[in-house]
Amino acid sequence: MRITKTALVLGVISIFVSMSMCLNFGYDPKAVEWYNKGWDLQDSGKYLEAIECYDKALEIEPDFVEAWNNKGLALYELGRYSEAIKCYDKALEIDPNFAVAWYNKGLALKAIGKYQEARKCFEKAYELDPRLKHK
């Protein structure tokens, strides 16, 4: 089994999300439930079903930054890079300091050959969270 950079980033996100959920940032519990279901499906490689769950979470909590990011990751895994970038952009509109979303956007831009834009995203991600340089 090959571990991709995306899988590593998912691990980082899981730690962040667990902490944020424990600290209760005020997300509606039903949105968190849909998010967690999406997370489990995504972890099992069921990306389309995960996207549906993230969409339901986002209907309840439109500013659920982690759901936007993870929806982007699921779209990325399906090769739907432009759609993934839109999700990362939405996450970054909500939280411009969300380093993981900058990193993931860089991966998607790189996948479509936009190397200069990707580099800028990686640089921003590293500036916000130097630990991402080692991913």
N, C-alpha and C positions, 0 to 999 in steps of 0.2 A: 504494500500500500504506500503510495506516494503522498507526502504531506506537502501541501502547497503553501505559499505565503498567505493565501486567503485563510487557510485553516489555522495558521498561527495567529493571524489577526483576530479570527473568531475567538480564540482562546483569551486573548487580551480583552476583547469586548466582554466576554462572559464574566471576567473578574470585575470589570468596571460596572456592568449591569447589576451583578449581584450586590455590589457595594451600594449602588444608587438605589436599588430596590429596598435594601435594608434601611437605608437612611430616609426612605420615603420622600421622594421629590414631589409628591402630590399627584402622581398619575392615578387615574381611575383604576380600581382593582380589576374591573372587567377588561380594560385595555391591557393591563399587565398579564392577565390570564391568556388573552389572545397572543400577546407577544411571546410568552413562555411556550405556548403550543407551537407557534411558528419556529421558535428556536429549536425545539425538539425535532420537528419535521425537517428543518434545514440540516441539523446535525445528522439526520438519517439519510440525507441526500434527496429528500422529497421537496425540491425547490419550488415547484408550482404550488403545492399545498401550503408551503411556508409563506409564500407571497400572499396568498389569500388570507392567512391569519394576520400577517402584518397589516394588510389593508383594513381588516376589521378593527385592529388595535388603533389604526390611524383615523378611522371614522369616529372613534370615541375620543381619542387624544391626538388631534392633528399636529401637535408640536412634540410628539414622542420621538425625540431625536434618535434614540437607539433603534427604534422600529424603522425609521427611514434608512438608517445605515444598514441594518440587516436585510431590509428589502433589496437594497442595492447589492449587497453581497450575493443574495440568491439570484438576482438577475445576472450578475457577473458570472456566476457559475454556469448559467444557462447560455452564456455567450451573448447576452443582450446588453452590451457595454454602454451604448448610448442611453438606454433606459436607466442603467445603474448609475451613470453619471448624474442624471437628473435627480435621483434619490439622494446621492451624496450632496448635491447642490442644495437640496431642501434641508438636509441635516445641517449643513454649514450656514444656511440662512438663519436657522434657529439658534445654532451655537457655533459661531465662527472659530472658536478655540477647541473644537472637537478634533484632536490630532488624528485619531483613527480614521475619521471620515476623509480628512485630507489625504492620508496614506492610501486609502481604498480608491479614492478618486484618481490618484496617481497611477495605481495599478490598471484601472479601466482605461485611462487615457493612453497609457503605454500599450495596452492591448489593441488599440485602434490606430497605433502609429503616431500619436501626438506626443512625441518625446519631449519637446521643450516644455509644453504645458505640464506634462507628467512630472518633469524634473522640478518645476516650481511647486507643485503640490507636495512632492516628497520633501523638499527643503522646508516648506511651511510645517509639515508634520514633524520633522526632526527638530525644528525650532521650538515647537510646542511640547514635544515629548521626545527627548534624545534617545530613549530606550527603543524607539521604533527603528533606529538606524541598524539595529542588530537583527532585524527580522528578514 
